[in-house]
Amino acid sequence: MMNEVVKPKRFRIRFWLVGLIILAIYLWSFTGLEFTGIKETSGEISLAILRGLIHPDWHYVPGEEGLLVGLYETLAIAILGTFISAVLAVPFAFWAAANMSKRRQVSGSGKFVLSFIRTFPEIIMAIMFIKAVGPGPFAGVLALGLHSIGMLGKLYSEGIENLDMGPSEALTACGANRIQTIWFAVIPQVLPYFYSFTLYRFEINIRSASILGMVGAGGIGAPLHFALEARGWDRVGIILLGIIVLVTVIDMISGYIRKRIV
């Protein structure tokens, strides 16, 4: 009976302690921000933006430099970037998987490399590649491809670590070498998860590719940046509408494929 009384009391103390810590962190975060207030013209600008979004510029949809061309380029950047990362992430995943190496230092170094790659945001990599190869879609493809290796490699390695080691041990007992064990026991188990993770990353890359153009890495981001600079809110409205439609369609198709695979 005494233990039943003590446990709820400890639970309440722990609950309030965690709550106070979270509240303290939340209040502390405000000290790092400087609130300068709301501008007098913010209401007028907000109404102008809303009118432009409600009445988009439909004339911008067709044409050689119109909305469809920009969305097509954005889609191409996302596809190529995802393909590059999906292929290159596989060896990194086996390097970082703890159950694929006997020494913890080997998998630890692989995890460190993947974490290091994920440290750089796509937009920073895009700026770096623009300086290296020049502005355009190629820089966007390289930025997405390199950045996505970090995340896909992490997801792939977790999938490898969670697989059933029974078939691998059986093949090893039969005299199979390392490559044969990976090819016939590991790959068939993790391949569906690799496909699922790749499709999920592709959805994210579609959104990222829409932004990279704002720094000159191709895609629909460049026209969006120019429209924002010129305060052409009707042009901004049609571009955002196109991005929403593209992302929604890709999400629906990707979600359907993932359900069929896994």
N, C-alpha and C positions, 0 to 999 in steps of 0.2 A: 504493500500500500504506500509505503514511504517512497519507493522508487517511482511509482506512478505520479506522485505529487512533484518530485524533484524534476522529472523529465519535462513536463509541461512548463515548469518555471524556467529551466534552462533554455527551452525552445523559445519562450517569450523574450528572454534576455538576449539571445542570439538574434532573434528577429528584429528587435528594436535597435540593437547595436549595428546590424547591417543597414537598417533604414537610416540611422543617423550618419553613417559613413557615406552612403549614397547622397544624402541631402547635403553633407559638407562638401563633397566633390562637386555637386551641382552648383552650390553657391560660390565655391571657389572659381569655377569656370567663368562666372560673370565678371570676376575681377580682372580677367585678361582681355576683356572687350571694352571698347570705348563707344558708348552710344551718343551720337551727335544729334539725335532727334530726327524728325520727319521734315522734309523740305516743303515749302509752301506750294510748289508746283507739282507735288507728287500726285495729288488727286487728278489734276488735268492730264498729266502724262499717263496715268493709269487708265483713264477713260479713253485716251487716244489709242493705247495699246489694245484695249478691249474691243474698240470699234474695228480696228484692223484685223483682229483675230476672228471677229464675227463676220466680217465682209472680206474674205481673202481675195487675192488677185488671181482669178482663174485664168487670165491670159498668159500667166507665166508657166503654166503646165506644159504646153507643147514648145517646140522650137529647138534649135541646135544647142542652146545653152540654157534650156528651161529646166523645170523641176524633174521631169522624168530622166533626163540625162544625168543630173546630179545624183538622183537616187540610184540609178544604175551603176554609177561609178562608186558610190558608197557601198552598195551590195558587193561589187567586185572586190573592193579593198577588204571587206570583212571575210569573204570566202577565201581569198588567197592568204590573208594573214592567219586565219584559223587553220588552213591546210598546212602551212609552214610550221606553226607551233605544234599541231597534232603529231606531225612526223618527228620533229626534233625533241619533243617532250618524252618520247618513249624511252630512249636510252637514259635520260636524266631520271626517269621514274624508277627504272631498275637499279640505278646507282643509289637512289635515296631510300629504296625499300629496305627495311631492316631485316626481313626474312630472306633476302636475296644475297646477303653477305654474312660471313661468319664473324667479322670484326665490326664492332659498333662504330669505330672511327670512320669506316668507309661510308656507311649510310649517313652518318652525321655530317660528313663533308658534303655529301650530295644534298642533304636538306639545307645546309647553309648556302650552297650555290643557288638553289631554287628560291630561297628567301631573299638572297641578294638581288636576283633578277626581278623579283616582285616589288622590290623597294622603289624602283623608278616608275613613275606613272607613265601612261601611254603618251600624254601630251609632251612630257619632257623628252622621251625617246624620239617623238616625232620631230621636235625642234633640233635634236642632235643629228638625226638622219637627214633633215633638210639641209643642214650645214654640210653634211658629208656628200650627199648625192644630188642635192638640189631640191627645190619645191616640186610637189606633184604627188600623184597617187603612189608612186613607188616608195617614197619615204613613209607614207601611211601604212603600206603593206609591211615594210620592215619593222616599223614601230609596233604594230599589232602582233606581228609574228614573234618578235623577240619578247615582248612583255607577256604574252599569253603562255610562253613556255613555263614561266614560273608558277602560274596557277594550275595549268594542266598537268605539269610534272608533279605537283603536290597531290592533286586529285588522283592521278594515275598511281602514284606510289602508295597512297592509302588503299586503293583498290587491290593492289598487289599484296599488301600486308594483310588484308582481310580474306584472302582466298584460302581454299581448303588445300592443305599441304599433303593430303593423302595420296592423290595421283602422282605428285612429284616424288614422294618417298617410294612409291611402288615402282616407278620407272628407274629410279636410282638403284633400287635393290635388284632390278633385272639387268643392270649393267649399262644403262643409258648414260651418255655424257651430259655435260651441263647444257649445251645448246639443244640437244634432243629433249631434255627435261623441260626446258623453257618453252620450246616450240609445241610440244604435244600435251603438256600438262598445265602450264601457266597461261599461255596465250589464249587457249579456248575458253578459260574461265573468266579472264579479265576483259576480253575483247568487247562484250556487250556494254560493260561499264565504260570502257574507253569511248565507244560510240556515243553513249549518253552524255558523258562529260564534255565531249567535243561539241555536241549540239548545243549544250547549255552555254559553253563558252562562245559559240558562234552568235547566240542571241545577245550576249554582252558586247561582242565585237561590233555588232550592227549599231548599237548605241554609241560605242566609242568612235567608230568611223564617222559618225555624223558630226562629231565634235572636232576631230583632227583637222578638218578642212579650215577651221578658224585660225590655225597657225600656218596654213599653206601646204598641208599634207593631202590635198585632194578631197573629193567627195562633196556632199551638199553643205558642209560646214562653211566653205568660203562664201557662197551666195548668202547664206544666213548671216554671216558676219558683216558683209557689205550692206545688207538690208537693215541690220540693227544700227550700223553706223549712220546710215542715211535716214533713219527713223521711218522707213517705209513699212509701217506695221501691217499693211495689207499683204505685202510680199512676205514678211515674217510669218503671217498667219498661214499662207498657203504652203510655205516650206515646213512649218511645224505640223500642219495637217498631213503632208506627205510622209514625214518621218513617222508620225503616229500610225498611219496606215501600214507603212512598210514594217515597222516593228511588230505591230499586232498580227499581221499575216505570218511573219516569220515565227513568232511565238506559237501560233496555232499549229503551223506545220511541224515545227520542231517538237512541240509537246506530243503531237500525235505519233511521230516517229519514235520518240523515246518510250512511249507506252508500249509500242509494238516490239521494241528491241529488248527492254528489260522486263 
